[in-house]
């Protein structure tokens, strides 16, 4: 899911919507440029029973991988 160029809380809101479209156990890739997305999405995922698989911080883009719980 591409959330590049969007500021919080929009990447989180898009994540909430998109994770509903995948099956339990599947992985959602989130692309963001907002540093706040890491803490927002991580905190939300833990609260909702999803698992953060990996967070990769590249030069311009943050990639967050979540397994739906």
Helices and strands as residue ranges (DSSP letters): E 2-3, H 10-19, E 27-32, H 36-48, E 51-57, E 62-67
